[in-house]
Amino acid sequence: MSFRLHPILLVLLVVAVCGGLILGVGVLRNRRAATPQALVAHLPAQDGVILAINFAALRAAGILSALSGSQLTQEPEYKAFMVDTAFDYEQDLDYAAVWFGKDTTYMLLRGRFDWKRLSAYVLSENGECRNSFCRMSGSTPRRRISFFPLARDVMALAVGPDSWAATNLNKVKPERQAMAVPNQPFWLLIPASVLNSPGNLPAGVRDAAMFMQGADSVVLSLGVAGSGLDLSLEAACRTPENASALAARLEAASSLVKALSAREKKTPEPRSLNEVFSSGVFRREQLRVIGHWPVERAFLESILRSP
């Protein structure tokens, strides 16, 4: 299994930088979307992968500093964007909730922004704003960017073929409002429809999703645990039999990694994926499968800094 975390952690920045925009400009709409639960409530109700990152919590834990030498922060386009807009995600972005669909990506971003400089940047990219709703071209014709201020410090943004797509983020969705939002600083929700057809997922996540088939949904979350990190899995299954089968597959995969390492008489390095995966502990609770993997910060930093 090959898993690279940094494309997932930075995907919202990559999407925005490649399209030529992170945020837009406009007047205060409302103050509803303040908490992570409120942000997620505005995401589309349809099946799609949901990614949430609490940048403020990662910043406080000293993890964001690991990104300072990552490939993204060295990209000329990102450097130019920082100069033109005075926006630096390491300092200015606090929380992101992102929904990935087949053609469109929706984002709710909370942070601090220099509105005048952002407005000037939009105009310099031949974009347009009507009242508080802005739109502009992205890197391809099917990557139109639209956005508006959901609140003074919350931006609703969409990237896709529809230049008015961001309007779908204006209203709260009852299905999302009732959703339990993990409190870990990083979490990823994958629904059954994506688990069963994982072709569009990144390679590492796609490999992991194949192990999870049979679950109704899977939530992977990363939290701070003492001096290290804890990677958790919670899979919701339709029947006890499905839950038992999933737990058995995970246990078997973990045991196989341990056996292969033992056969080669190698002790997995703390920074290796094998060490992380082989340390997994799993249990079944009725219709749920719970998993935990301790993660060394050195492992996370090595992935974030890798090219």
C-alpha positions as CSV (number, residue, x, y, z in Angstrom):
1,M,0.0,0.0,0.0
2,S,1.3,3.4,-0.9
3,F,0.0,6.4,0.9
4,R,1.1,10.0,0.6
5,L,-0.5,12.4,2.9
6,H,0.6,15.8,1.6
7,P,-1.6,15.8,-1.5
8,I,-4.7,15.3,0.7
9,L,-3.6,17.8,3.3
10,L,-2.9,20.5,0.7
11,V,-5.5,19.6,-2.0
12,L,-7.6,22.7,-1.3
13,L,-4.6,24.9,-1.7
14,V,-3.5,23.1,-4.8
15,V,-6.9,23.4,-6.4
16,A,-7.1,27.1,-5.6
17,V,-3.5,27.9,-6.6
18,C,-3.8,26.1,-9.9
19,G,-7.0,27.9,-10.6
20,G,-5.5,31.2,-9.7
21,L,-7.6,32.1,-6.6
22,I,-8.1,31.1,-3.0
23,L,-10.8,33.4,-1.9
24,G,-13.1,36.2,-3.1
25,V,-14.4,39.5,-1.9
26,G,-17.8,40.7,-0.8
27,V,-19.9,42.1,2.0
28,L,-21.0,40.3,5.1
29,R,-23.8,37.8,4.4
30,N,-24.4,36.3,7.8
31,R,-22.7,34.8,10.8
32,R,-24.1,31.3,10.8
33,A,-21.1,29.4,9.7
34,A,-18.8,29.7,12.7
35,T,-18.2,26.2,14.1
36,P,-17.0,23.1,12.2
37,Q,-20.5,21.6,12.5
38,A,-22.0,24.8,10.9
39,L,-19.4,24.7,8.1
40,V,-20.1,21.1,7.3
41,A,-23.8,21.7,7.3
42,H,-23.5,23.9,4.2
43,L,-21.7,21.2,2.1
44,P,-23.7,19.3,-0.5
45,A,-26.0,16.5,0.8
46,Q,-25.1,14.2,-2.1
47,D,-22.5,11.4,-1.7
48,G,-19.0,12.7,-1.9
49,V,-15.7,12.5,0.0
50,I,-15.5,15.1,2.8
51,L,-12.2,16.4,4.1
52,A,-11.9,18.7,7.1
53,I,-8.7,20.3,8.4
54,N,-8.4,22.4,11.6
55,F,-5.4,24.5,10.6
56,A,-5.6,26.4,13.9
57,A,-5.2,23.2,15.9
58,L,-2.4,21.9,13.7
59,R,-0.7,25.3,14.0
60,A,-0.9,25.2,17.8
61,A,0.5,21.7,17.8
62,G,3.5,22.8,15.8
63,I,2.6,20.5,12.8
64,L,2.0,23.2,10.2
65,S,5.6,24.3,10.5
66,A,6.5,21.0,8.8
67,L,4.9,22.3,5.6
68,S,7.2,25.2,5.3
69,G,9.7,23.1,3.2
70,S,7.1,21.2,1.2
71,Q,6.9,21.3,-2.5
72,L,3.8,23.4,-2.6
73,T,5.3,26.3,-0.7
74,Q,8.2,26.4,-3.1
75,E,6.0,26.7,-6.2
76,P,6.4,30.1,-8.0
77,E,2.6,30.4,-8.4
78,Y,2.0,30.1,-4.7
79,K,4.9,32.5,-3.8
80,A,3.4,35.0,-6.3
81,F,0.0,34.6,-4.8
82,M,1.3,35.3,-1.3
83,V,3.0,38.4,-2.5
84,D,0.0,39.8,-4.4
85,T,-2.6,39.0,-1.7
86,A,-0.7,38.9,1.6
87,F,-2.4,35.5,2.2
88,D,-0.4,32.8,4.0
89,Y,-2.3,29.6,4.9
90,E,0.2,28.9,7.7
91,Q,-0.9,32.0,9.5
92,D,-4.3,33.0,8.0
93,L,-6.3,29.9,7.5
94,D,-8.1,28.4,10.5
95,Y,-10.4,25.7,9.3
96,A,-11.4,24.1,6.0
97,A,-14.3,21.8,5.1
98,V,-14.2,20.4,1.6
99,W,-16.6,18.2,-0.5
100,F,-15.2,16.4,-3.5
101,G,-17.7,15.4,-6.2
102,K,-17.2,13.9,-9.7
103,D,-16.8,17.3,-11.4
104,T,-17.0,19.9,-8.7
105,T,-15.1,20.7,-5.4
106,Y,-16.9,22.8,-2.8
107,M,-15.1,24.5,0.1
108,L,-16.0,26.4,3.2
109,L,-12.8,28.2,4.5
110,R,-12.5,30.2,7.7
111,G,-9.7,32.6,8.3
112,R,-8.4,36.1,8.0
113,F,-8.1,37.9,4.7
114,D,-7.0,41.2,3.2
115,W,-10.2,42.0,1.2
116,K,-8.8,44.9,-0.8
117,R,-5.7,43.0,-2.0
118,L,-7.9,39.9,-2.7
119,S,-10.3,42.0,-4.8
120,A,-7.4,43.5,-6.7
121,Y,-6.1,40.0,-7.4
122,V,-9.4,38.9,-8.7
123,L,-9.6,41.8,-11.1
124,S,-6.0,41.3,-12.3
125,E,-7.0,37.7,-13.3
126,N,-9.9,39.1,-15.4
127,G,-12.5,37.9,-12.9
128,E,-15.8,39.7,-12.2
129,C,-17.9,40.3,-9.1
130,R,-21.6,41.1,-9.0
131,N,-22.5,42.5,-5.6
132,S,-20.8,39.9,-3.3
133,F,-20.7,37.0,-5.8
134,C,-17.5,36.6,-7.7
135,R,-16.4,34.2,-10.5
136,M,-13.4,33.7,-12.7
137,S,-11.7,31.3,-15.0
138,G,-9.6,28.5,-13.6
139,S,-6.7,26.5,-15.1
140,T,-9.1,24.7,-17.6
141,P,-12.5,25.5,-19.0
142,R,-14.0,22.9,-16.7
143,R,-12.5,24.5,-13.6
144,R,-14.5,27.7,-13.3
145,I,-14.1,29.3,-9.8
146,S,-17.0,30.9,-8.0
147,F,-17.3,32.2,-4.5
148,F,-19.0,34.5,-2.0
149,P,-18.7,35.5,1.7
150,L,-20.9,33.3,3.8
151,A,-19.7,35.3,6.8
152,R,-17.0,37.9,7.3
153,D,-14.4,35.3,8.0
154,V,-16.0,32.4,6.1
155,M,-15.7,31.9,2.3
156,A,-17.9,29.7,0.2
157,L,-16.0,28.6,-2.9
158,A,-16.5,26.1,-5.7
159,V,-14.3,24.8,-8.5
160,G,-16.1,23.1,-11.4
161,P,-17.7,23.5,-14.8
162,D,-20.6,25.6,-13.5
163,S,-19.5,29.2,-12.9
164,W,-22.4,29.7,-10.4
165,A,-21.7,26.5,-8.5
166,A,-20.9,28.3,-5.2
167,T,-24.6,29.3,-4.8
168,N,-25.2,25.7,-3.7
169,L,-23.3,26.5,-0.5
170,N,-25.6,29.3,0.6
171,K,-28.2,27.1,2.4
172,V,-27.9,24.7,5.3
173,K,-28.5,21.0,4.3
174,P,-30.6,19.1,6.9
175,E,-28.7,15.9,6.1
176,R,-25.4,17.5,6.9
177,Q,-26.7,19.4,9.8
178,A,-27.5,16.1,11.6
179,M,-24.1,14.6,10.8
180,A,-21.7,13.9,13.7
181,V,-18.6,15.9,13.1
182,P,-15.3,14.5,14.5
183,N,-13.4,16.8,16.8
184,Q,-10.0,15.7,15.5
185,P,-8.0,18.3,13.6
186,F,-7.9,16.2,10.4
187,W,-10.6,13.9,9.2
188,L,-11.8,12.3,6.0
189,L,-15.2,10.8,5.3
190,I,-15.6,8.3,2.5
191,P,-19.1,7.1,1.6
192,A,-20.0,3.6,0.4
193,S,-20.5,4.7,-3.2
194,V,-16.9,5.9,-3.3
195,L,-15.6,2.9,-1.4
196,N,-17.1,0.6,-4.0
197,S,-15.8,2.7,-7.0
198,P,-12.6,4.2,-5.7
199,G,-11.1,4.9,-9.1
200,N,-11.0,8.7,-8.6
201,L,-9.3,8.6,-5.2
202,P,-5.5,9.2,-4.7
203,A,-3.5,6.0,-5.1
204,G,-2.9,5.5,-1.4
205,V,-6.4,6.2,-0.3
206,R,-7.7,4.1,-3.2
207,D,-5.7,1.1,-2.0
208,A,-7.0,1.6,1.6
209,A,-10.6,2.0,0.3
210,M,-10.5,-1.5,-1.3
211,F,-10.0,-2.9,2.2
212,M,-13.1,-1.0,3.5
213,Q,-15.6,-2.2,0.9
214,G,-18.7,-3.5,2.6
215,A,-18.9,-0.5,4.9
216,D,-21.6,2.1,4.6
217,S,-19.1,4.8,5.3
218,V,-15.6,5.2,6.7
219,V,-14.2,8.1,8.7
220,L,-10.4,8.4,9.0
221,S,-9.2,11.0,11.5
222,L,-5.8,12.2,12.8
223,G,-5.4,13.6,16.3
224,V,-2.6,14.6,18.6
225,A,-1.8,12.0,21.3
226,G,0.9,13.0,23.7
227,S,4.1,13.6,21.8
228,G,2.8,11.7,18.8
229,L,-0.3,11.4,16.7
230,D,-3.1,8.9,16.6
231,L,-4.7,7.8,13.3
232,S,-8.2,6.4,13.9
233,L,-10.8,4.6,11.7
234,E,-14.5,4.3,12.3
235,A,-16.4,2.2,9.7
236,A,-20.2,2.0,9.9
237,C,-21.6,-1.3,8.5
238,R,-25.1,-2.5,7.6
239,T,-24.9,-5.9,9.3
240,P,-22.8,-7.5,12.1
241,E,-21.5,-9.9,9.5
242,N,-20.2,-7.1,7.4
243,A,-18.5,-5.6,10.4
244,S,-16.9,-8.9,11.4
245,A,-15.6,-9.4,7.9
246,L,-14.1,-5.9,7.7
247,A,-12.4,-6.3,11.1
248,A,-11.0,-9.6,10.0
249,R,-9.6,-8.2,6.8
250,L,-7.9,-5.4,8.6
251,E,-6.4,-7.7,11.2
252,A,-5.1,-10.0,8.5
253,A,-3.5,-7.2,6.5
254,S,-1.8,-5.9,9.7
255,S,-0.6,-9.4,10.6
256,L,0.7,-9.9,7.0
257,V,2.9,-6.8,7.2
258,K,4.3,-7.9,10.5
259,A,5.0,-11.4,9.2
260,L,6.8,-10.0,6.1
261,S,9.0,-7.7,8.2
262,A,9.8,-10.6,10.5
263,R,10.7,-12.9,7.6
264,E,13.1,-10.3,6.2
265,K,14.5,-9.8,9.8
266,K,13.9,-6.1,9.5
267,T,12.6,-3.7,12.1
268,P,10.4,-1.2,10.3
269,E,11.7,2.4,10.6
270,P,9.6,4.8,12.7
271,R,9.1,6.9,9.5
272,S,7.9,4.0,7.3
273,L,4.3,3.2,6.3
274,N,4.9,-0.5,7.2
275,E,5.6,0.5,10.8
276,V,2.4,2.5,11.0
277,F,0.2,-0.1,9.4
278,S,1.6,-3.0,11.3
279,S,0.9,-1.3,14.6
280,G,-2.9,-1.1,14.0
281,V,-5.4,-2.3,16.7
282,F,-9.0,-3.2,15.7
283,R,-12.2,-4.1,17.4
284,R,-15.8,-4.5,16.4
285,E,-18.7,-2.8,18.3
286,Q,-21.9,-4.2,16.9
287,L,-22.3,-2.5,13.5
288,R,-19.0,-0.5,13.7
289,V,-15.4,-1.3,13.3
290,I,-12.9,0.8,15.2
291,G,-9.2,1.0,14.4
292,H,-6.2,2.9,15.8
293,W,-2.7,3.4,14.6
294,P,-0.1,5.3,16.6
295,V,1.8,7.7,14.3
296,E,5.2,9.3,15.0
297,R,5.5,12.9,14.1
298,A,8.7,12.1,12.2
299,F,6.6,9.9,9.9
300,L,4.1,12.7,9.2
301,E,6.8,15.3,8.7
302,S,8.8,13.0,6.3
303,I,5.6,12.7,4.1
304,L,4.8,16.4,4.2
305,R,8.3,17.3,3.2
306,S,8.7,14.7,0.5
307,P,8.5,15.9,-3.2
